[in-house]
Amino acid sequence: MKLCEICQESPATVKLTEIVDGKKNHLFLCDPCAKKRGILLSAYKKGELEEDSSEDIFSFSLEKDAKAAEDLQEEELVCPRCGMSYEEFRENSLLGCAYDYTAFSQLLLPILRRIHGNPQHVGKVPWQCLDSNLDKEKEIIRLKTKLKRAIEREEYEKAADIRDRIIALEGGQDGPE
């Protein structure tokens, strides 16, 4: 069994493959070293997740996910429910079951963000499901995105106005007081 290439003490349980300029580099890590690097996938690999986990499948920190996905190009992961590997997903672009979204979440988030612009579905809904609050929720999501951009651009007055509009919408008011 290989030892972790970072600490040189524990057995390696995670194999990372990074592709840089077409050249593959492998890194073998133990669980603690992988976690220190923001790779939180060892539980998925071993199938240690709870069957009925109520945790949101994309609840990981987006910043951590983006950094981890940037560092990772491939990881030998297998879904504990259907047995599909991440490599199989990459080959045929189809997931084996709904649980794959959880098992491969750190690697799927950047893909979903690149393809759709947002990892959360904000598209059309069946007419039977239309709700008067849906438009308000979409507006809040749109405003939060605008707020983030305004803060990144250091447009703080604009950000404050957007923040006030979000507070008003979330509080059920028509506008800022």
Protein Blocks (a to p, Z undefined) as FASTA:
>chain_A
ZZdfklomaccfbdcdddeehiacdddddfklmmmnopaklmmmnopacfklcbdfklpc
fklmmmmmmmpmbdcdddfklopafklmmmnopafbfklmmmmmmmmmmmmmmmnopabd
cbdcdfklgcfklmmmmmmmmmmmmmmmmmmnopaklmmmmmmmmmmmmnopabdZZ
